[in-house]
């Protein structure tokens, strides 16, 4: 608990000092795109409107809010304002160090969450209730920041409430599906299957929202599907429940990313920084998941808790188990906050590489901690699948960049043509 509290204070300090790297410099609309895992989410700031960071993983998806209250400010130093080369180099070095620290902490919290979560589920196998409580702990943490004034209280518009509720449904269901999968099988197996998330994001984008990509992008999904399929084909730790729930979480997170991309271009309220948006979505997810926990597991948690802490079969104390549960909830929430801090400072390609490597770190750490045997076939399949995810992310970013360039060139050509017509009409009048 002391460690978790220290990390929480550290994250709050970083969040308070985080500055907007890419801010709109004109009074017109400004657009930024980031990729979290498998989904690109675009958000746009408009004249007189604070930018709203779109949701993530799948994230991928965001930029820190630029507010008139100076909650966040563009990264400007006296050295850069004066154009001093030495000052620029120093800032670049500091910026890189900060990004490296964010990514290291993001990876670390991911690994800690998965390991602590698995240990907790081994003792108290009530995944839906535990997942809901973890969302509740995140909600309580965010509420304390709002009540104490550390973070401005968000004020959602009716449209914003609708969007947050919709994203909260997919975020909450994805969280519960993931934790059920983690409880039913090895951590490494769950993350092998979850590498398929880009595949589902592509399907949802195309079939549900009519957003199609280049054939070359779809082609990169072949090694993803093939690698994961090969890894699961004869996996000794294969579990249909773990597999099915991991696949369901892929669908939920794919819908979350795509729905976010479709809806977050709107003004959704005041004080809606990216971390406040995540807090609002977490709060919505928590209340939406409570009925699922009550219906599916009823009082199972209490019975399992007593069995694990009382009597001859006790494996721990109630105090220690409570610490573990609270820590898992805080680490889960802080992991996502640190992710947002990292994403606000990197290019989408950097994020794609980082997110791919994150899954590798989690798998390796889980194998070392739990000593779950991984077959050579599973290792090869996982390597092919995860490499495919990276290839997909890079290819998608490449063709999106080309498309944006073509659109910009077409707009410039049209504007130039319009000016030419106006000039000819003016000369004709003369």
C-alpha positions in Angstrom: 0.0 0.0 0.0 2.8 2.4 0.8 4.3 1.7 -2.7 1.0 2.3 -4.4 0.4 5.6 -2.4 3.9 6.8 -3.4 3.1 6.0 -7.1 -0.2 7.9 -6.8 1.5 11.0 -5.4 4.1 10.8 -8.2 1.5 10.5 -10.9 -0.4 13.5 -9.5 2.8 15.5 -9.4 3.7 14.6 -13.0 0.1 15.3 -14.1 0.2 18.7 -12.5 3.4 19.6 -14.2 2.6 18.0 -17.6 2.5 20.6 -20.4 0.8 20.6 -23.7 3.4 19.8 -26.4 1.2 20.2 -29.4 -1.2 23.1 -28.9 -3.3 24.8 -31.5 -1.5 28.0 -32.5 -4.3 29.5 -34.6 -7.9 30.4 -33.8 -9.2 27.8 -36.2 -9.7 24.1 -35.6 -6.7 22.0 -34.7 -6.6 18.3 -35.0 -4.3 15.7 -33.5 -4.3 11.9 -33.9 -2.7 9.2 -31.7 -2.8 5.5 -31.8 -3.3 3.3 -28.7 -2.7 -0.3 -29.4 -5.0 -0.9 -32.3 -7.2 2.1 -32.8 -6.6 5.6 -33.9 -8.7 8.2 -32.2 -8.9 11.8 -33.4 -9.9 14.8 -31.4 -10.3 18.3 -32.5 -10.2 21.7 -30.8 -12.4 24.4 -32.3 -12.5 28.1 -32.1 -13.3 29.0 -28.4 -13.5 25.3 -27.4 -11.2 23.3 -25.2 -9.9 20.2 -26.9 -11.3 16.9 -25.6 -8.8 14.0 -25.6 -10.4 11.0 -27.2 -10.3 7.6 -25.5 -7.6 5.1 -26.0 -6.5 1.4 -26.5 -6.5 0.9 -28.2 -6.1 4.2 -26.8 -4.7 4.0 -28.8 -5.5 9.1 -28.9 -4.9 12.3 -27.1 -3.5 15.7 -26.4 -3.5 17.6 -23.1 -6.2 20.2 -22.7 -5.3 23.8 -23.3 -7.4 25.9 -21.0 -7.7 29.6 -20.5 -7.2 29.0 -16.8 -3.7 27.9 -17.7 -4.2 24.4 -16.2 -1.9 23.3 -18.9 0.5 25.5 -20.9 2.5 25.1 -24.0 6.0 24.0 -23.4 8.0 27.2 -23.6 11.2 28.1 -21.9 13.1 31.3 -21.9 15.9 29.6 -23.8 13.6 28.5 -26.6 11.8 31.8 -26.7 15.2 33.5 -27.2 16.2 31.0 -29.8 19.3 29.9 -27.8 20.6 26.7 -29.3 22.0 25.4 -26.0 18.6 25.9 -24.3 16.8 24.0 -27.1 19.2 21.1 -26.8 18.7 21.0 -23.0 15.0 21.1 -23.4 15.1 18.3 -25.9 17.2 16.1 -23.6 14.8 16.8 -20.6 11.8 16.1 -22.8 13.3 12.8 -23.9 14.1 11.9 -20.3 10.5 12.6 -19.3 9.1 10.5 -22.1 11.5 7.6 -21.2 10.3 7.9 -17.5 6.7 7.9 -18.5 7.1 4.8 -20.6 9.2 3.0 -18.0 6.5 3.7 -15.3 3.7 2.7 -17.7 5.4 -0.6 -18.4 6.1 -1.2 -14.7 2.6 -0.4 -13.6 1.2 -2.7 -16.4 3.4 -5.6 -15.2 2.6 -5.0 -11.5 -1.2 -4.8 -12.3 -1.2 -8.1 -14.2 0.8 -9.9 -11.6 -1.1 -8.5 -8.6 -4.4 -9.1 -10.3 -3.5 -12.8 -11.1 -2.4 -13.4 -7.5 -5.6 -11.9 -6.2 -7.8 -14.0 -8.5 -5.9 -17.1 -7.5 -7.0 -16.5 -3.9 -10.5 -15.0 -4.5 -11.8 -16.2 -7.9 -14.6 -13.7 -8.3 -13.4 -11.8 -11.3 -16.5 -9.8 -12.2 -16.9 -8.4 -8.6 -13.2 -7.7 -8.3 -13.1 -6.0 -11.7 -16.1 -3.8 -10.6 -14.4 -2.9 -7.3 -11.2 -1.9 -9.1 -13.3 0.5 -11.3 -14.8 1.8 -8.1 -11.4 2.4 -6.5 -10.4 4.4 -9.6 -13.7 6.3 -9.3 -13.0 7.1 -5.6 -9.4 8.2 -6.5 -10.6 10.6 -9.2 -13.4 11.9 -6.9 -11.0 12.7 -4.2 -8.9 14.8 -6.7 -12.0 16.7 -7.7 -13.3 17.3 -4.1 -9.9 18.5 -2.9 -9.5 20.8 -5.8 -6.3 19.1 -7.1 -8.1 18.7 -10.4 -10.9 20.8 -11.8 -14.3 19.2 -11.7 -15.6 18.3 -15.2 -18.9 19.6 -16.4 -20.4 17.5 -19.2 -22.9 18.7 -21.7 -25.9 16.4 -22.5 -24.0 15.2 -25.6 -20.9 14.7 -23.5 -22.8 12.5 -21.0 -24.2 10.4 -23.8 -20.7 9.9 -25.3 -19.1 9.1 -21.9 -21.8 6.6 -21.1 -21.5 4.8 -24.4 -17.7 4.6 -24.1 -18.1 3.6 -20.4 -20.2 0.6 -21.5 -17.4 -0.7 -23.7 -14.6 0.2 -21.3 -16.4 -1.5 -18.4 -17.3 -4.7 -20.3 -13.8 -4.9 -21.8 -12.3 -4.6 -18.3 -14.6 -7.4 -16.9 -14.0 -9.7 -19.9 -10.2 -9.2 -19.5 -10.1 -10.0 -15.8 -12.3 -13.1 -16.3 -9.8 -14.2 -18.9 -6.9 -13.5 -16.6 -8.6 -15.6 -13.8 -9.3 -18.5 -16.1 -5.8 -19.0 -17.6 -2.2 -17.8 -17.6 -1.5 -14.1 -18.0 0.7 -14.9 -21.0 -2.1 -16.8 -22.8 -4.6 -13.9 -22.3 -2.1 -11.4 -23.8 -1.4 -13.6 -26.7 -5.1 -13.7 -27.6 -5.5 -10.0 -26.9 -2.9 -9.3 -29.6 -5.8 -9.8 -32.0 -7.4 -6.5 -31.0 -6.3 -4.6 -34.1 -8.1 -7.3 -36.2 -11.3 -6.5 -34.4 -10.8 -2.8 -34.6 -10.4 -3.0 -38.3 -13.6 -5.1 -38.7 -15.6 -2.8 -36.4 -14.4 0.3 -38.3 -15.3 -1.2 -41.7 -18.6 -3.0 -41.0 -20.1 -0.8 -38.3 -18.9 2.7 -39.3 -18.0 2.2 -43.0 -14.4 3.3 -42.5 -12.2 1.2 -44.9 -8.5 1.2 -45.0 -6.0 0.3 -47.8 -5.7 -3.3 -48.8 -2.0 -3.2 -47.7 -3.1 -2.4 -44.1 -5.5 -5.3 -44.0 -2.8 -7.6 -45.4 -0.7 -6.9 -42.3 -3.4 -8.5 -40.1 -2.7 -11.9 -41.7 0.4 -12.6 -39.5 -1.5 -11.3 -36.5 -4.4 -13.8 -36.9 -2.0 -16.5 -38.1 0.4 -16.1 -35.3 -2.2 -16.0 -32.5 -3.9 -19.0 -34.1 -0.7 -21.0 -34.3 0.2 -20.1 -30.7 -3.2 -21.3 -29.4 -3.4 -24.4 -31.6 -1.7 -26.9 -29.3 -1.1 -24.7 -26.2 -1.0 -26.8 -23.1 -2.6 -24.1 -21.0 -5.4 -23.5 -23.4 -8.7 -22.6 -21.8 -11.9 -22.0 -23.7 -13.1 -19.6 -21.0 -9.9 -17.6 -21.1 -9.8 -17.6 -24.9 -13.5 -16.6 -25.2 -13.3 -13.8 -22.6 -10.1 -12.4 -24.2 -11.8 -12.4 -27.6 -14.8 -10.7 -26.0 -12.5 -8.0 -24.5 -11.0 -7.5 -27.9 -14.4 -6.7 -29.4 -15.3 -4.4 -26.5 -12.1 -2.4 -26.7 -12.3 -2.3 -30.5 -15.8 -0.8 -30.1 -14.5 1.6 -27.4 -11.8 2.9 -29.7 -13.9 3.3 -32.8 -16.9 4.8 -30.9 -14.5 7.3 -29.3 -13.1 8.3 -32.6 -16.6 8.8 -34.0 -17.9 10.8 -31.0 -15.1 12.8 -29.5 -14.8 15.4 -32.2 -17.6 17.2 -30.4 -17.4 19.7 -27.5 -18.4 17.6 -24.5 -18.0 19.9 -21.6 -15.8 22.1 -19.4 -12.5 21.0 -17.8 -12.4 17.9 -20.0 -8.7 17.2 -20.0 -7.7 13.8 -21.2 -7.2 12.5 -17.6 -10.6 14.0 -16.6 -12.2 12.3 -19.5 -10.7 9.0 -18.4 -12.0 9.6 -14.9 -15.5 10.3 -16.2 -15.5 7.2 -18.3 -14.2 5.1 -15.3 -17.0 6.5 -13.1 -19.6 5.6 -15.7 -18.1 2.1 -16.2 -18.2 1.5 -12.4 -21.9 2.2 -12.0 -22.7 0.3 -15.2 -20.8 -2.8 -14.0 -22.4 -3.0 -10.6 -25.5 -4.8 -11.8 -23.3 -7.3 -13.7 -21.4 -8.1 -10.5 -24.5 -8.6 -8.5 -26.3 -10.7 -11.0 -23.4 -13.0 -12.0 -21.6 -13.5 -8.6 -24.0 -12.2 -5.9 -22.3 -12.8 -2.6 -19.5 -15.1 -4.0 -16.8 -12.6 -3.0 -17.8 -12.6 0.6 -17.8 -16.4 0.8 -14.5 -16.7 -1.0 -13.0 -13.9 1.1 -14.0 -15.7 4.4 -12.6 -19.0 3.1 -9.3 -17.4 2.2 -8.9 -15.6 5.5 -10.6 -17.7 8.2 -10.2 -21.3 9.3 -7.8 -24.0 8.6 -7.8 -23.4 4.9 -6.9 -19.7 5.3 -4.0 -18.6 3.0 -3.8 -14.9 4.1 -5.3 -12.4 6.4 -8.2 -10.1 5.7 -6.0 -7.1 6.1 -3.5 -8.3 3.6 -6.2 -9.3 1.1 -7.8 -5.8 1.5 -4.4 -4.2 0.8 -4.0 -6.3 -2.3 -7.4 -5.5 -3.6 -7.0 -1.7 -3.1 -3.5 -1.8 -4.6 -4.8 -3.6 -7.7 -7.5 -1.0 -8.2 -5.1 2.0 -7.8 -2.5 0.5 -10.0 -5.0 -0.2 -12.7 -6.2 3.4 -12.7 -2.7 4.9 -12.4 -1.5 2.8 -15.2 -4.0 4.4 -17.5 -3.2 7.9 -16.2 0.5 7.4 -16.8 -0.4 6.1 -20.3 -2.2 9.4 -21.0 0.8 11.4 -19.8 3.1 9.3 -22.1 0.7 9.6 -25.1 0.6 13.4 -24.9 4.3 13.6 -25.6 4.9 11.0 -28.4 4.3 10.5 -32.1 1.7 7.7 -32.9 4.5 5.5 -34.4 6.4 5.7 -31.2 3.2 4.8 -29.3 2.6 1.8 -31.6 6.1 0.5 -31.0 5.8 1.1 -27.2 2.4 -0.5 -26.9 3.7 -3.6 -28.7 6.7 -3.9 -26.5 4.5 -3.4 -23.4 2.7 -6.7 -24.2 6.0 -8.5 -24.5 7.1 -7.2 -21.1 3.9 -8.4 -19.5 4.2 -11.9 -21.0 7.8 -12.3 -20.0 7.2 -11.0 -16.5 4.2 -13.3 -16.0 6.2 -16.4 -17.1 9.0 -15.5 -14.7 6.7 -14.9 -11.8 4.2 -17.7 -12.2 6.5 -20.3 -13.9 3.8 -21.1 -16.4 5.4 -23.3 -19.1 5.2 -21.8 -22.6 5.7 -24.2 -25.5 8.0 -23.3 -28.3 5.0 -23.2 -30.7 3.3 -20.7 -28.4 6.4 -18.6 -28.3 6.8 -18.6 -32.1 3.1 -17.9 -32.6 3.2 -15.0 -30.1 6.3 -13.5 -31.7 4.7 -13.6 -35.2 1.4 -12.2 -33.9 2.9 -9.3 -31.9 5.3 -8.5 -34.8 2.2 -8.4 -37.0 0.6 -5.9 -34.6 3.6 -3.6 -34.9 3.6 -4.0 -38.7 -0.1 -3.2 -38.8 0.3 0.0 -36.7 3.2 1.3 -38.7 1.5 0.5 -42.1 -1.7 2.1 -41.0 0.1 5.3 -39.8 2.0 5.4 -43.1 -1.0 5.3 -45.3 -2.9 7.7 -43.1 0.0 10.2 -43.5 -0.2 9.8 -47.3 -3.9 10.3 -47.3 -3.7 13.5 -45.2 -1.0 14.8 -47.5 -3.1 14.1 -50.6 -6.1 15.9 -49.0 -4.0 18.9 -48.1 -2.5 19.1 -51.6 -6.0 18.8 -53.2 -7.3 21.6 -50.9 -4.3 23.8 -51.8 -4.8 23.1 -55.5 -8.5 24.0 -55.2 -7.7 27.2 -53.3 -5.1 28.2 -56.0 -7.6 27.5 -58.8 -10.2 29.6 -57.1 -7.8 32.5 -56.7 -6.9 32.2 -60.4 -10.6 32.4 -61.4 -11.1 35.4 -59.2 -8.1 37.2 -60.8 -9.3 36.4 -64.4 -12.8 37.8 -63.5 -11.2 40.9 -62.1 -9.1 41.5 -65.2 -12.2 40.8 -67.4 -14.2 43.6 -65.7 -11.3 46.0 -66.4 
